[in-house]
Amino acid sequence: MAYPYTHEKEVRILSKHFGEPEARTVEGWKARGGYQTLSMAFEMGRNAIIDEVKASGLRGRGGAGFPAGVKWSFMPQDGGRPHYLLCNADESEPGTFKDRELLRWAPHQVIEGMIIAAYAIRAEQAYVYCRGEFFETTQILARAIEEAYEAGYLGKDILGSGVNVDITVHCGGGAYICGEETALMNSLEGRRGTPRIKPPFPAQAGYMGMPSTVNNVETLSSIPFIIQEGADAYRANGTAESPGTKLFCVSGHVRRPGNYELPLGFPLMELIDDVCGGMKEGRTLKGVIPGGSSVPILNAEECANCEMSFEGVIAAGSQLGCAAVIVMDDSTDIVKEVRRMVGFYAHESCGQCTPCREGSAWAEKILRRIEEGRGTEEDLDTLMEVTSQMEGTTICVLSDSVAAPVQSSINKFREEYLSRIRTGEKAGVA
């Protein structure tokens, strides 16, 4: 089975075996060199693993981009209390579909990375928190874990090393908010999935009040390569501040949407025009949301020199996030699309914080009023004021996720809002 999303410019490390059903099995993964890193890791020792991951510069792939090795080093060095590793597979950000593919095509790569990570942070129990809608994916992962147990890669005394690691799959109930690490822990404990106030941080008091580390699927999938090839080999791709490769989920108005694994720092316009085949016939680029719907929109001019690294996208005026690249052409109704994004966040808000609960609902109502041709120019000032009060005032960043598309769209596409307000029609329509 050929994987449909490939391009000659890709550097396929994590996605190397996408489209190969045999790679889902433990024997198929071993035949591709899988699980060889376990013995290497156990011989290295915990501290050496953490140092190697630090040296690689691997940054979290869930959106925040925090250095993974540094996060691991926050875990207590003693073994007095149980430690936990939590794999965040609650991929729900609009525009994302990379973690699903990693679990679907290379589940043993994720498992192998989890075993090494669990050993490094002194965790004997690990959980994979899967998005509730991942039915097929969860079945594939559960079977892979069963096979790993049968082969002796999970459980007690792995490979005679004295290392014990158990992995349990937990399916969420379809709540976006449970992708936030502390809400994930609450949900895993059987409580309502609402974010916790920090501090204490998970490494101090996480799952069940014990030291815990939460890593994204893509982050953990990168670990076997780093242990096998070393930090320098990992840094051979990417930039100094953003090393390695990244899975870019490209959707929207391009000829070849899909998942593409490219070095961080890859030019955005080369991704769109070359890798993804350019815009659809007769259309021109209007804007791009480079990191999932929770980051500011870039207009066409800002896209021109944007490099897809953590620092490169910030320099262009947005954030890399989870690298969910949503491409919009000149047919896009910005008012409608922003209203839809805000409506998603209003629906998914847990309601714990007043600025988020009330602000997201009010923003959606005002945007819907503008979309329906009943808005006023004062509504734009109100939206800017309301969303400015939502930034940095809540426990988690869902509130900020509403502010980003609203403010960036008004600042960069104000005429489209004014056209809808003045004529009741989308800009450019008589």
C-alpha positions as semicolon CSV with decimal commas, in nm:
position;residue;x (nm);y (nm);z (nm)
1;M;0,000;0,000;0,000
2;A;0,158;0,326;-0,110
3;Y;0,120;0,613;0,133
4;P;-0,045;0,895;-0,065
5;Y;0,132;1,188;0,100
6;T;0,495;1,176;-0,009
7;H;0,738;1,412;-0,178
8;E;1,103;1,388;-0,278
9;K;1,198;1,676;-0,047
10;E;1,075;1,492;0,260
11;V;1,317;1,359;0,520
12;R;1,121;1,058;0,633
13;I;1,237;0,947;0,976
14;L;0,918;0,920;1,178
15;S;0,704;0,855;0,871
16;K;0,950;0,619;0,700
17;H;0,717;0,320;0,722
18;F;0,383;0,495;0,669
19;G;0,175;0,291;0,426
20;E;0,338;-0,041;0,528
21;P;0,082;-0,255;0,717
22;E;0,354;-0,504;0,817
23;A;0,523;-0,231;1,024
24;R;0,226;-0,240;1,260
25;T;0,322;-0,588;1,379
26;V;0,599;-0,656;1,628
27;E;0,779;-0,888;1,386
28;G;0,745;-0,638;1,103
29;W;0,881;-0,363;1,325
30;K;1,174;-0,576;1,438
31;A;1,253;-0,653;1,074
32;R;1,278;-0,278;1,019
33;G;1,525;-0,238;1,304
34;G;1,270;-0,177;1,575
35;Y;1,331;-0,231;1,947
36;Q;1,708;-0,240;1,899
37;T;1,738;0,082;2,097
38;L;1,602;-0,069;2,419
39;S;1,921;-0,254;2,509
40;M;2,125;0,052;2,409
41;A;1,914;0,275;2,631
42;F;1,930;0,044;2,931
43;E;2,308;0,027;2,897
44;M;2,333;0,406;2,872
45;G;2,147;0,462;3,195
46;R;1,877;0,711;3,286
47;N;2,085;1,025;3,321
48;A;2,274;0,961;2,996
49;I;1,945;0,923;2,808
50;I;1,816;1,252;2,946
51;D;2,145;1,422;2,856
52;E;2,130;1,284;2,501
53;V;1,773;1,405;2,452
54;K;1,875;1,745;2,591
55;A;2,171;1,756;2,352
56;S;1,943;1,671;2,058
57;G;1,739;1,984;2,124
58;L;1,413;1,791;2,072
59;R;1,124;2,027;2,145
60;G;0,776;1,912;2,236
61;R;0,562;1,845;1,932
62;G;0,227;1,905;2,098
63;G;0,235;2,280;2,036
64;A;0,426;2,446;2,319
65;G;0,771;2,346;2,191
66;F;0,925;2,302;2,538
67;P;1,256;2,105;2,533
68;A;1,173;1,741;2,606
69;G;1,499;1,655;2,782
70;V;1,463;1,953;3,015
71;K;1,108;1,847;3,099
72;W;1,233;1,497;3,184
73;S;1,504;1,641;3,408
74;F;1,238;1,804;3,627
75;M;1,129;1,461;3,750
76;P;1,257;1,367;4,099
77;Q;1,569;1,152;4,089
78;D;1,463;0,928;4,379
79;G;1,239;0,627;4,346
80;G;1,045;0,685;4,668
81;R;0,712;0,753;4,497
82;P;0,553;0,612;4,182
83;H;0,637;0,806;3,865
84;Y;0,411;0,817;3,560
85;L;0,458;0,879;3,188
86;L;0,153;1,006;3,001
87;C;0,144;1,005;2,622
88;N;-0,090;1,274;2,496
89;A;-0,274;1,131;2,194
90;D;-0,582;1,350;2,236
91;E;-0,523;1,515;1,900
92;S;-0,817;1,753;1,863
93;E;-0,679;2,086;1,742
94;P;-0,861;2,180;1,418
95;G;-0,623;2,111;1,132
96;T;-0,418;1,837;1,300
97;F;-0,390;1,475;1,183
98;K;-0,029;1,370;1,246
99;D;-0,049;1,179;1,576
100;R;-0,329;0,968;1,437
101;E;-0,106;0,861;1,149
102;L;0,188;0,782;1,378
103;L;-0,034;0,557;1,588
104;R;-0,198;0,404;1,281
105;W;0,118;0,319;1,085
106;A;0,401;0,305;1,340
107;P;0,251;0,212;1,679
108;H;0,564;0,024;1,786
109;Q;0,774;0,334;1,724
110;V;0,556;0,516;1,979
111;I;0,572;0,222;2,221
112;E;0,951;0,198;2,187
113;G;0,985;0,569;2,258
114;M;0,755;0,539;2,558
115;I;0,958;0,253;2,708
116;I;1,280;0,455;2,683
117;A;1,115;0,768;2,820
118;A;0,953;0,576;3,107
119;Y;1,288;0,421;3,199
120;A;1,460;0,761;3,186
121;I;1,212;0,927;3,424
122;R;1,182;0,621;3,654
123;A;0,822;0,545;3,560
124;E;0,696;0,188;3,567
125;Q;0,344;0,276;3,453
126;A;0,263;0,468;3,135
127;Y;-0,067;0,565;2,978
128;V;-0,166;0,661;2,625
129;Y;-0,458;0,903;2,642
130;C;-0,628;0,865;2,303
131;R;-0,884;1,093;2,148
132;G;-1,223;0,925;2,183
133;E;-1,292;0,938;1,808
134;F;-0,975;0,739;1,726
135;F;-1,158;0,405;1,703
136;E;-0,953;0,231;1,433
137;T;-0,630;0,386;1,558
138;T;-0,691;0,277;1,916
139;Q;-0,754;-0,081;1,805
140;I;-0,425;-0,086;1,612
141;L;-0,237;0,058;1,909
142;A;-0,397;-0,184;2,158
143;R;-0,299;-0,481;1,942
144;A;0,058;-0,351;1,909
145;I;0,083;-0,321;2,288
146;E;-0,042;-0,679;2,328
147;E;0,224;-0,799;2,084
148;A;0,492;-0,600;2,269
149;Y;0,396;-0,776;2,591
150;E;0,402;-1,115;2,418
151;A;0,750;-1,042;2,279
152;G;0,884;-0,937;2,619
153;Y;0,924;-0,566;2,541
154;L;0,667;-0,465;2,801
155;G;0,595;-0,586;3,151
156;K;0,840;-0,712;3,412
157;D;1,216;-0,742;3,361
158;I;1,225;-0,624;2,999
159;L;1,501;-0,809;2,808
160;G;1,641;-0,931;3,142
161;S;1,738;-0,576;3,235
162;G;1,536;-0,550;3,553
163;V;1,338;-0,264;3,397
164;N;0,960;-0,279;3,442
165;V;0,724;-0,079;3,218
166;D;0,350;-0,125;3,169
167;I;0,145;0,069;2,913
168;T;-0,231;0,118;2,931
169;V;-0,451;0,273;2,662
170;H;-0,722;0,510;2,785
171;C;-0,986;0,655;2,551
172;G;-1,115;1,004;2,618
173;G;-1,475;1,112;2,574
174;G;-1,419;1,354;2,287
175;A;-1,339;1,669;2,486
176;Y;-1,087;1,905;2,326
177;I;-0,992;2,050;2,664
178;C;-0,849;1,713;2,774
179;G;-0,557;1,773;2,539
180;E;-0,434;2,022;2,801
181;E;-0,196;1,820;3,017
182;T;-0,354;1,881;3,356
183;A;-0,708;1,835;3,224
184;L;-0,583;1,510;3,072
185;M;-0,465;1,396;3,417
186;N;-0,797;1,487;3,577
187;S;-0,981;1,289;3,310
188;L;-0,747;0,994;3,352
189;E;-0,822;0,996;3,723
190;G;-1,195;0,974;3,648
191;R;-1,268;1,336;3,731
192;R;-1,407;1,619;3,521
193;G;-1,157;1,719;3,254
194;T;-1,074;2,070;3,367
195;P;-0,725;2,224;3,374
196;R;-0,546;2,263;3,706
197;I;-0,378;2,571;3,843
198;K;0,003;2,552;3,820
199;P;0,211;2,527;4,031
200;P;0,232;2,253;4,134
201;F;0,357;2,129;3,797
202;P;0,308;1,768;3,685
203;A;0,667;1,674;3,769
204;Q;0,588;1,771;4,129
205;A;0,228;1,655;4,163
206;G;0,072;1,511;3,850
207;Y;-0,135;1,201;3,790
208;M;-0,268;1,073;4,125
209;G;-0,064;1,348;4,289
210;M;0,259;1,175;4,186
211;P;0,550;1,297;3,970
212;S;0,440;1,277;3,607
213;T;0,561;1,373;3,261
214;V;0,327;1,438;2,968
215;N;0,469;1,409;2,615
216;N;0,304;1,424;2,275
217;V;0,291;1,121;2,042
218;E;0,529;1,280;1,790
219;T;0,775;1,376;2,066
220;L;0,795;1,019;2,195
221;S;0,819;0,881;1,841
222;S;1,141;1,079;1,796
223;I;1,321;0,912;2,089
224;P;1,429;0,582;1,922
225;F;1,610;0,769;1,641
226;I;1,790;0,995;1,891
227;I;1,910;0,697;2,096
228;Q;2,001;0,493;1,787
229;E;2,178;0,765;1,586
230;G;2,271;1,021;1,850
231;A;2,200;1,387;1,914
232;D;2,427;1,511;1,634
233;A;2,243;1,304;1,374
234;Y;1,914;1,443;1,497
235;R;2,048;1,798;1,474
236;A;2,158;1,737;1,114
237;N;1,806;1,846;1,018
238;G;1,627;2,160;1,125
239;T;1,768;2,480;1,272
240;A;1,983;2,553;1,575
241;E;1,679;2,657;1,780
242;S;1,441;2,405;1,625
243;P;1,634;2,085;1,548
244;G;1,499;1,778;1,372
245;T;1,217;1,702;1,135
246;K;0,849;1,781;1,181
247;L;0,529;1,634;1,050
248;F;0,336;1,914;0,881
249;C;-0,038;1,857;0,847
250;V;-0,142;2,060;0,543
251;S;-0,508;2,112;0,465
252;G;-0,717;2,364;0,278
253;H;-0,693;2,503;-0,073
254;V;-0,386;2,321;-0,206
255;R;-0,367;2,053;-0,473
256;R;-0,203;1,789;-0,250
257;P;-0,305;1,825;0,115
258;G;-0,158;1,570;0,356
259;N;0,112;1,485;0,610
260;Y;0,467;1,574;0,507
261;E;0,780;1,519;0,716
262;L;1,026;1,800;0,653
263;P;1,317;1,965;0,836
264;L;1,213;2,243;1,068
265;G;1,290;2,576;0,904
266;F;1,149;2,463;0,568
267;P;1,011;2,765;0,376
268;L;0,635;2,796;0,401
269;M;0,587;2,895;0,038
270;E;0,800;2,603;-0,080
271;L;0,579;2,376;0,128
272;I;0,269;2,520;-0,039
273;D;0,390;2,566;-0,396
274;D;0,620;2,268;-0,438
275;V;0,546;1,996;-0,183
276;C;0,169;2,053;-0,187
277;G;0,144;2,134;-0,557
278;G;0,041;2,497;-0,522
279;M;-0,301;2,658;-0,499
280;K;-0,601;2,517;-0,678
281;E;-0,644;2,633;-1,038
282;G;-0,733;2,997;-1,084
283;R;-0,688;3,083;-0,717
284;T;-0,436;3,293;-0,528
285;L;-0,316;3,272;-0,170
286;K;-0,506;3,483;0,084
287;G;-0,362;3,360;0,412
288;V;-0,233;3,069;0,617
289;I;-0,293;2,950;0,971
290;P;0,048;2,787;1,033
291;G;-0,003;2,601;1,360
292;G;-0,364;2,495;1,403
293;S;-0,665;2,720;1,453
294;S;-0,542;2,860;1,786
295;V;-0,263;3,075;1,637
296;P;-0,273;3,410;1,452
297;I;-0,348;3,409;1,080
298;L;-0,070;3,512;0,841
299;N;-0,164;3,711;0,532
300;A;-0,008;3,634;0,193
301;E;0,264;3,896;0,235
302;E;0,371;3,755;0,573
303;C;0,385;3,403;0,424
304;A;0,638;3,505;0,161
305;N;0,948;3,479;0,381
306;C;0,815;3,260;0,662
307;E;1,032;2,965;0,767
308;M;0,851;2,680;0,942
309;S;1,044;2,664;1,267
310;F;0,940;2,770;1,614
311;E;1,140;3,091;1,588
312;G;1,071;3,145;1,217
313;V;0,693;3,151;1,251
314;I;0,714;3,383;1,552
315;A;0,924;3,621;1,342
316;A;0,653;3,613;1,074
317;G;0,385;3,705;1,327
318;S;0,231;3,379;1,439
319;Q;0,326;3,053;1,614
320;L;0,426;2,708;1,484
321;G;0,207;2,527;1,738
322;C;0,153;2,170;1,624
323;A;0,233;2,260;1,260
324;A;-0,121;2,217;1,132
325;V;-0,096;2,434;0,819
326;I;-0,437;2,553;0,700
327;V;-0,409;2,721;0,359
328;M;-0,677;2,967;0,247
329;D;-0,720;3,103;-0,105
330;D;-0,897;3,416;-0,227
331;S;-1,237;3,244;-0,215
332;T;-1,220;3,215;0,164
333;D;-1,480;3,401;0,368
334;I;-1,261;3,517;0,658
335;V;-1,555;3,630;0,871
336;K;-1,726;3,293;0,840
337;E;-1,411;3,091;0,904
338;V;-1,313;3,290;1,214
339;R;-1,669;3,259;1,345
340;R;-1,648;2,881;1,298
341;M;-1,317;2,863;1,482
342;V;-1,443;3,074;1,770
343;G;-1,761;2,866;1,780
344;F;-1,549;2,554;1,823
345;Y;-1,363;2,701;2,120
346;A;-1,683;2,836;2,275
347;H;-1,830;2,486;2,256
348;E;-1,517;2,319;2,393
349;S;-1,450;2,562;2,680
350;C;-1,475;2,381;3,012
351;G;-1,637;2,691;3,161
352;Q;-1,406;2,703;3,462
353;C;-1,266;3,053;3,395
354;T;-1,500;3,349;3,349
355;P;-1,301;3,529;3,073
356;C;-1,304;3,212;2,862
357;R;-1,659;3,099;2,938
358;E;-1,818;3,439;2,882
359;G;-1,569;3,586;2,635
360;S;-1,578;3,297;2,388
361;A;-1,958;3,293;2,389
362;W;-1,981;3,670;2,338
363;A;-1,720;3,665;2,062
364;E;-1,913;3,397;1,876
365;K;-2,241;3,588;1,908
366;I;-2,087;3,910;1,776
367;L;-1,915;3,733;1,488
368;R;-2,235;3,554;1,392
369;R;-2,417;3,887;1,396
370;I;-2,157;4,036;1,162
371;E;-2,167;3,729;0,937
372;E;-2,544;3,758;0,904
373;G;-2,516;4,124;0,801
374;R;-2,650;4,266;1,128
375;G;-2,320;4,397;1,267
376;T;-2,188;4,746;1,324
377;E;-1,841;4,893;1,297
378;E;-1,841;4,930;1,677
379;D;-1,861;4,549;1,697
380;L;-1,502;4,530;1,574
381;D;-1,383;4,746;1,863
382;T;-1,588;4,535;2,102
383;L;-1,433;4,215;1,970
384;M;-1,083;4,355;2,012
385;E;-1,160;4,471;2,365
386;V;-1,327;4,145;2,472
387;T;-1,050;3,925;2,334
388;S;-0,775;4,143;2,482
389;Q;-0,928;4,072;2,822
390;M;-0,914;3,698;2,748
391;E;-0,539;3,687;2,695
392;G;-0,331;3,553;2,984
393;T;-0,618;3,572;3,231
394;T;-0,719;3,205;3,251
395;I;-0,582;2,878;3,384
396;C;-0,510;2,732;3,039
397;V;-0,463;2,891;2,695
398;L;-0,798;2,800;2,537
399;S;-0,908;3,158;2,599
400;D;-0,600;3,286;2,414
401;S;-0,692;3,051;2,129
402;V;-1,005;3,258;2,073
403;A;-0,818;3,587;2,082
404;A;-0,554;3,488;1,825
405;P;-0,775;3,433;1,516
406;V;-1,013;3,716;1,607
407;Q;-0,748;3,983;1,656
408;S;-0,526;3,877;1,366
409;S;-0,819;3,860;1,124
410;I;-0,952;4,204;1,220
411;N;-0,604;4,356;1,198
412;K;-0,518;4,197;0,863
413;F;-0,857;4,156;0,690
414;R;-1,051;4,448;0,834
415;E;-1,200;4,541;0,498
416;E;-1,373;4,204;0,478
417;Y;-1,544;4,269;0,809
418;L;-1,639;4,622;0,702
419;S;-1,779;4,493;0,373
420;R;-2,000;4,245;0,553
421;I;-2,113;4,515;0,797
422;R;-2,186;4,774;0,528
423;T;-2,338;4,558;0,255
424;G;-2,428;4,237;0,430
425;E;-2,224;4,050;0,171
426;K;-1,884;3,880;0,161
427;A;-1,609;4,110;0,034
428;G;-1,584;4,109;-0,342
429;V;-1,946;4,000;-0,398
430;A;-2,178;4,257;-0,558
